[in-house]
Amino acid sequence: MLRDHINAKMEVDLAFLKSAKGLLKMSEMVCVFVAFVCYAVASRSPYIAATCMEFFITLVFFLLYLLKLNKMFTLFFWPLIDVFNSFFAAALMCILSLVAVSTYTVKGTLSGGIVGFVAAALWSLDGYILFKKIKFNKPRTSPEAQTGYN
């Protein structure tokens, strides 16, 4: 079974790149990367760590959908995990941005906080859209239930 997954041909879902879900994931990564750069310029290590962590988690979900790995690894219900991550990332980034904006001493921190609010809004929108599209009454192996972004 594992050998079949390893030897399986890797597919790239180019339609995902042009879909609303793909564009939203790319926008989230761009925003959080800009916030990361702003915090790095301002030398704010707690903010750098949080934005870096969320960038890589979003990148993992982006690659999961782009390479259709969510159809290969059906043990987890990936769309629901993505919803939880989106809302958690939005809450974390909102709190982080609130603290950054209210206690800034360097303009890089203020800029990172403002961009962080935009990223939090994008993650909230992502979670909301994805939650609306999840079909809880479908088996996990059905394509409609696993993709989550159709």
MODELLER restraints for C-alpha pairs under 7 A, 6 or more apart:
rsr = mdl.restraints
at = mdl.atoms
rsr.add(forms.Gaussian(group=physical.xy_distance, feature=features.Distance(at['CA:10:A'], at['CA:67:A']), mean=6.69, stdev=0.5))
rsr.add(forms.Gaussian(group=physical.xy_distance, feature=features.Distance(at['CA:11:A'], at['CA:67:A']), mean=5.54, stdev=0.5))
rsr.add(forms.Gaussian(group=physical.xy_distance, feature=features.Distance(at['CA:11:A'], at['CA:68:A']), mean=6.44, stdev=0.5))
rsr.add(forms.Gaussian(group=physical.xy_distance, feature=features.Distance(at['CA:12:A'], at['CA:66:A']), mean=5.70, stdev=0.5))
rsr.add(forms.Gaussian(group=physical.xy_distance, feature=features.Distance(at['CA:12:A'], at['CA:67:A']), mean=4.60, stdev=0.5))
rsr.add(forms.Gaussian(group=physical.xy_distance, feature=features.Distance(at['CA:12:A'], at['CA:68:A']), mean=6.69, stdev=0.5))
rsr.add(forms.Gaussian(group=physical.xy_distance, feature=features.Distance(at['CA:13:A'], at['CA:66:A']), mean=5.10, stdev=0.5))
rsr.add(forms.Gaussian(group=physical.xy_distance, feature=features.Distance(at['CA:13:A'], at['CA:67:A']), mean=6.10, stdev=0.5))
rsr.add(forms.Gaussian(group=physical.xy_distance, feature=features.Distance(at['CA:13:A'], at['CA:68:A']), mean=6.63, stdev=0.5))
rsr.add(forms.Gaussian(group=physical.xy_distance, feature=features.Distance(at['CA:16:A'], at['CA:22:A']), mean=5.24, stdev=0.5))
rsr.add(forms.Gaussian(group=physical.xy_distance, feature=features.Distance(at['CA:16:A'], at['CA:66:A']), mean=6.18, stdev=0.5))
rsr.add(forms.Gaussian(group=physical.xy_distance, feature=features.Distance(at['CA:17:A'], at['CA:23:A']), mean=6.40, stdev=0.5))
rsr.add(forms.Gaussian(group=physical.xy_distance, feature=features.Distance(at['CA:21:A'], at['CA:149:A']), mean=5.96, stdev=0.5))
rsr.add(forms.Gaussian(group=physical.xy_distance, feature=features.Distance(at['CA:24:A'], at['CA:126:A']), mean=6.87, stdev=0.5))
rsr.add(forms.Gaussian(group=physical.xy_distance, feature=features.Distance(at['CA:25:A'], at['CA:62:A']), mean=6.31, stdev=0.5))
rsr.add(forms.Gaussian(group=physical.xy_distance, feature=features.Distance(at['CA:28:A'], at['CA:119:A']), mean=5.61, stdev=0.5))
rsr.add(forms.Gaussian(group=physical.xy_distance, feature=features.Distance(at['CA:28:A'], at['CA:122:A']), mean=6.14, stdev=0.5))
rsr.add(forms.Gaussian(group=physical.xy_distance, feature=features.Distance(at['CA:28:A'], at['CA:123:A']), mean=6.79, stdev=0.5))
rsr.add(forms.Gaussian(group=physical.xy_distance, feature=features.Distance(at['CA:29:A'], at['CA:55:A']), mean=5.72, stdev=0.5))
rsr.add(forms.Gaussian(group=physical.xy_distance, feature=features.Distance(at['CA:29:A'], at['CA:58:A']), mean=6.63, stdev=0.5))
rsr.add(forms.Gaussian(group=physical.xy_distance, feature=features.Distance(at['CA:31:A'], at['CA:115:A']), mean=6.21, stdev=0.5))
rsr.add(forms.Gaussian(group=physical.xy_distance, feature=features.Distance(at['CA:31:A'], at['CA:119:A']), mean=5.44, stdev=0.5))
rsr.add(forms.Gaussian(group=physical.xy_distance, feature=features.Distance(at['CA:32:A'], at['CA:51:A']), mean=6.01, stdev=0.5))
rsr.add(forms.Gaussian(group=physical.xy_distance, feature=features.Distance(at['CA:32:A'], at['CA:55:A']), mean=6.11, stdev=0.5))
rsr.add(forms.Gaussian(group=physical.xy_distance, feature=features.Distance(at['CA:32:A'], at['CA:116:A']), mean=6.49, stdev=0.5))
rsr.add(forms.Gaussian(group=physical.xy_distance, feature=features.Distance(at['CA:32:A'], at['CA:119:A']), mean=6.06, stdev=0.5))
rsr.add(forms.Gaussian(group=physical.xy_distance, feature=features.Distance(at['CA:33:A'], at['CA:55:A']), mean=6.65, stdev=0.5))
rsr.add(forms.Gaussian(group=physical.xy_distance, feature=features.Distance(at['CA:35:A'], at['CA:112:A']), mean=4.21, stdev=0.5))
rsr.add(forms.Gaussian(group=physical.xy_distance, feature=features.Distance(at['CA:35:A'], at['CA:115:A']), mean=5.63, stdev=0.5))
rsr.add(forms.Gaussian(group=physical.xy_distance, feature=features.Distance(at['CA:35:A'], at['CA:116:A']), mean=5.88, stdev=0.5))
rsr.add(forms.Gaussian(group=physical.xy_distance, feature=features.Distance(at['CA:36:A'], at['CA:48:A']), mean=5.56, stdev=0.5))
rsr.add(forms.Gaussian(group=physical.xy_distance, feature=features.Distance(at['CA:36:A'], at['CA:51:A']), mean=5.49, stdev=0.5))
rsr.add(forms.Gaussian(group=physical.xy_distance, feature=features.Distance(at['CA:36:A'], at['CA:52:A']), mean=6.51, stdev=0.5))
rsr.add(forms.Gaussian(group=physical.xy_distance, feature=features.Distance(at['CA:36:A'], at['CA:112:A']), mean=6.98, stdev=0.5))
rsr.add(forms.Gaussian(group=physical.xy_distance, feature=features.Distance(at['CA:38:A'], at['CA:108:A']), mean=4.85, stdev=0.5))
rsr.add(forms.Gaussian(group=physical.xy_distance, feature=features.Distance(at['CA:38:A'], at['CA:109:A']), mean=6.32, stdev=0.5))
rsr.add(forms.Gaussian(group=physical.xy_distance, feature=features.Distance(at['CA:38:A'], at['CA:111:A']), mean=6.32, stdev=0.5))
rsr.add(forms.Gaussian(group=physical.xy_distance, feature=features.Distance(at['CA:38:A'], at['CA:112:A']), mean=4.93, stdev=0.5))
rsr.add(forms.Gaussian(group=physical.xy_distance, feature=features.Distance(at['CA:39:A'], at['CA:47:A']), mean=6.24, stdev=0.5))
rsr.add(forms.Gaussian(group=physical.xy_distance, feature=features.Distance(at['CA:39:A'], at['CA:48:A']), mean=5.75, stdev=0.5))
rsr.add(forms.Gaussian(group=physical.xy_distance, feature=features.Distance(at['CA:39:A'], at['CA:108:A']), mean=6.00, stdev=0.5))
rsr.add(forms.Gaussian(group=physical.xy_distance, feature=features.Distance(at['CA:39:A'], at['CA:109:A']), mean=5.52, stdev=0.5))
rsr.add(forms.Gaussian(group=physical.xy_distance, feature=features.Distance(at['CA:39:A'], at['CA:112:A']), mean=5.80, stdev=0.5))
rsr.add(forms.Gaussian(group=physical.xy_distance, feature=features.Distance(at['CA:40:A'], at['CA:48:A']), mean=6.12, stdev=0.5))
rsr.add(forms.Gaussian(group=physical.xy_distance, feature=features.Distance(at['CA:41:A'], at['CA:108:A']), mean=6.21, stdev=0.5))
rsr.add(forms.Gaussian(group=physical.xy_distance, feature=features.Distance(at['CA:42:A'], at['CA:106:A']), mean=6.12, stdev=0.5))
rsr.add(forms.Gaussian(group=physical.xy_distance, feature=features.Distance(at['CA:42:A'], at['CA:108:A']), mean=5.02, stdev=0.5))
rsr.add(forms.Gaussian(group=physical.xy_distance, feature=features.Distance(at['CA:42:A'], at['CA:109:A']), mean=5.85, stdev=0.5))
rsr.add(forms.Gaussian(group=physical.xy_distance, feature=features.Distance(at['CA:54:A'], at['CA:89:A']), mean=6.69, stdev=0.5))
rsr.add(forms.Gaussian(group=physical.xy_distance, feature=features.Distance(at['CA:64:A'], at['CA:70:A']), mean=5.84, stdev=0.5))
rsr.add(forms.Gaussian(group=physical.xy_distance, feature=features.Distance(at['CA:70:A'], at['CA:78:A']), mean=6.41, stdev=0.5))
rsr.add(forms.Gaussian(group=physical.xy_distance, feature=features.Distance(at['CA:70:A'], at['CA:146:A']), mean=6.68, stdev=0.5))
rsr.add(forms.Gaussian(group=physical.xy_distance, feature=features.Distance(at['CA:71:A'], at['CA:146:A']), mean=6.52, stdev=0.5))
rsr.add(forms.Gaussian(group=physical.xy_distance, feature=features.Distance(at['CA:74:A'], at['CA:140:A']), mean=7.00, stdev=0.5))
rsr.add(forms.Gaussian(group=physical.xy_distance, feature=features.Distance(at['CA:74:A'], at['CA:141:A']), mean=6.65, stdev=0.5))
rsr.add(forms.Gaussian(group=physical.xy_distance, feature=features.Distance(at['CA:77:A'], at['CA:140:A']), mean=6.67, stdev=0.5))
rsr.add(forms.Gaussian(group=physical.xy_distance, feature=features.Distance(at['CA:77:A'], at['CA:146:A']), mean=6.64, stdev=0.5))
rsr.add(forms.Gaussian(group=physical.xy_distance, feature=features.Distance(at['CA:78:A'], at['CA:146:A']), mean=6.71, stdev=0.5))
rsr.add(forms.Gaussian(group=physical.xy_distance, feature=features.Distance(at['CA:79:A'], at['CA:146:A']), mean=6.71, stdev=0.5))
rsr.add(forms.Gaussian(group=physical.xy_distance, feature=features.Distance(at['CA:79:A'], at['CA:147:A']), mean=6.93, stdev=0.5))
rsr.add(forms.Gaussian(group=physical.xy_distance, feature=features.Distance(at['CA:79:A'], at['CA:148:A']), mean=5.20, stdev=0.5))
rsr.add(forms.Gaussian(group=physical.xy_distance, feature=features.Distance(at['CA:83:A'], at['CA:127:A']), mean=4.68, stdev=0.5))
rsr.add(forms.Gaussian(group=physical.xy_distance, feature=features.Distance(at['CA:83:A'], at['CA:130:A']), mean=6.41, stdev=0.5))
rsr.add(forms.Gaussian(group=physical.xy_distance, feature=features.Distance(at['CA:83:A'], at['CA:131:A']), mean=6.27, stdev=0.5))
rsr.add(forms.Gaussian(group=physical.xy_distance, feature=features.Distance(at['CA:86:A'], at['CA:123:A']), mean=4.99, stdev=0.5))
rsr.add(forms.Gaussian(group=physical.xy_distance, feature=features.Distance(at['CA:86:A'], at['CA:124:A']), mean=6.36, stdev=0.5))
rsr.add(forms.Gaussian(group=physical.xy_distance, feature=features.Distance(at['CA:86:A'], at['CA:126:A']), mean=6.55, stdev=0.5))
rsr.add(forms.Gaussian(group=physical.xy_distance, feature=features.Distance(at['CA:86:A'], at['CA:127:A']), mean=5.10, stdev=0.5))
rsr.add(forms.Gaussian(group=physical.xy_distance, feature=features.Distance(at['CA:87:A'], at['CA:123:A']), mean=6.52, stdev=0.5))
rsr.add(forms.Gaussian(group=physical.xy_distance, feature=features.Distance(at['CA:87:A'], at['CA:124:A']), mean=5.83, stdev=0.5))
rsr.add(forms.Gaussian(group=physical.xy_distance, feature=features.Distance(at['CA:87:A'], at['CA:127:A']), mean=5.92, stdev=0.5))
rsr.add(forms.Gaussian(group=physical.xy_distance, feature=features.Distance(at['CA:89:A'], at['CA:120:A']), mean=6.97, stdev=0.5))
rsr.add(forms.Gaussian(group=physical.xy_distance, feature=features.Distance(at['CA:89:A'], at['CA:123:A']), mean=6.70, stdev=0.5))
rsr.add(forms.Gaussian(group=physical.xy_distance, feature=features.Distance(at['CA:90:A'], at['CA:120:A']), mean=4.13, stdev=0.5))
rsr.add(forms.Gaussian(group=physical.xy_distance, feature=features.Distance(at['CA:90:A'], at['CA:121:A']), mean=6.81, stdev=0.5))
rsr.add(forms.Gaussian(group=physical.xy_distance, feature=features.Distance(at['CA:90:A'], at['CA:123:A']), mean=5.26, stdev=0.5))
rsr.add(forms.Gaussian(group=physical.xy_distance, feature=features.Distance(at['CA:90:A'], at['CA:124:A']), mean=5.73, stdev=0.5))
rsr.add(forms.Gaussian(group=physical.xy_distance, feature=features.Distance(at['CA:93:A'], at['CA:116:A']), mean=5.88, stdev=0.5))
rsr.add(forms.Gaussian(group=physical.xy_distance, feature=features.Distance(at['CA:93:A'], at['CA:117:A']), mean=6.89, stdev=0.5))
rsr.add(forms.Gaussian(group=physical.xy_distance, feature=features.Distance(at['CA:93:A'], at['CA:120:A']), mean=5.60, stdev=0.5))
rsr.add(forms.Gaussian(group=physical.xy_distance, feature=features.Distance(at['CA:94:A'], at['CA:116:A']), mean=6.87, stdev=0.5))
rsr.add(forms.Gaussian(group=physical.xy_distance, feature=features.Distance(at['CA:94:A'], at['CA:117:A']), mean=5.80, stdev=0.5))
rsr.add(forms.Gaussian(group=physical.xy_distance, feature=features.Distance(at['CA:94:A'], at['CA:120:A']), mean=5.75, stdev=0.5))
rsr.add(forms.Gaussian(group=physical.xy_distance, feature=features.Distance(at['CA:97:A'], at['CA:113:A']), mean=4.11, stdev=0.5))
rsr.add(forms.Gaussian(group=physical.xy_distance, feature=features.Distance(at['CA:97:A'], at['CA:114:A']), mean=6.76, stdev=0.5))
rsr.add(forms.Gaussian(group=physical.xy_distance, feature=features.Distance(at['CA:97:A'], at['CA:116:A']), mean=5.56, stdev=0.5))
rsr.add(forms.Gaussian(group=physical.xy_distance, feature=features.Distance(at['CA:97:A'], at['CA:117:A']), mean=6.14, stdev=0.5))
rsr.add(forms.Gaussian(group=physical.xy_distance, feature=features.Distance(at['CA:98:A'], at['CA:113:A']), mean=6.86, stdev=0.5))
rsr.add(forms.Gaussian(group=physical.xy_distance, feature=features.Distance(at['CA:100:A'], at['CA:109:A']), mean=5.92, stdev=0.5))
rsr.add(forms.Gaussian(group=physical.xy_distance, feature=features.Distance(at['CA:100:A'], at['CA:110:A']), mean=6.30, stdev=0.5))
rsr.add(forms.Gaussian(group=physical.xy_distance, feature=features.Distance(at['CA:100:A'], at['CA:113:A']), mean=5.37, stdev=0.5))
rsr.add(forms.Gaussian(group=physical.xy_distance, feature=features.Distance(at['CA:101:A'], at['CA:109:A']), mean=6.97, stdev=0.5))
rsr.add(forms.Gaussian(group=physical.xy_distance, feature=features.Distance(at['CA:101:A'], at['CA:110:A']), mean=5.07, stdev=0.5))
rsr.add(forms.Gaussian(group=physical.xy_distance, feature=features.Distance(at['CA:101:A'], at['CA:113:A']), mean=5.39, stdev=0.5))
rsr.add(forms.Gaussian(group=physical.xy_distance, feature=features.Distance(at['CA:104:A'], at['CA:110:A']), mean=5.80, stdev=0.5))
rsr.add(forms.Gaussian(group=physical.xy_distance, feature=features.Distance(at['CA:130:A'], at['CA:148:A']), mean=6.37, stdev=0.5))
rsr.add(forms.Gaussian(group=physical.xy_distance, feature=features.Distance(at['CA:130:A'], at['CA:149:A']), mean=6.51, stdev=0.5))
rsr.add(forms.Gaussian(group=physical.xy_distance, feature=features.Distance(at['CA:133:A'], at['CA:148:A']), mean=6.30, stdev=0.5))
rsr.add(forms.Gaussian(group=physical.xy_distance, feature=features.Distance(at['CA:134:A'], at['CA:145:A']), mean=6.54, stdev=0.5))
rsr.add(forms.Gaussian(group=physical.xy_distance, feature=features.Distance(at['CA:134:A'], at['CA:148:A']), mean=5.75, stdev=0.5))
rsr.add(forms.Gaussian(group=physical.xy_distance, feature=features.Distance(at['CA:135:A'], at['CA:145:A']), mean=5.68, stdev=0.5))
rsr.add(forms.Gaussian(group=physical.xy_distance, feature=features.Distance(at['CA:138:A'], at['CA:145:A']), mean=5.93, stdev=0.5))
rsr.add(forms.Gaussian(group=physical.xy_distance, feature=features.Distance(at['CA:139:A'], at['CA:145:A']), mean=6.86, stdev=0.5))
rsr.add(forms.Gaussian(group=physical.xy_distance, feature=features.Distance(at['CA:140:A'], at['CA:146:A']), mean=6.15, stdev=0.5))
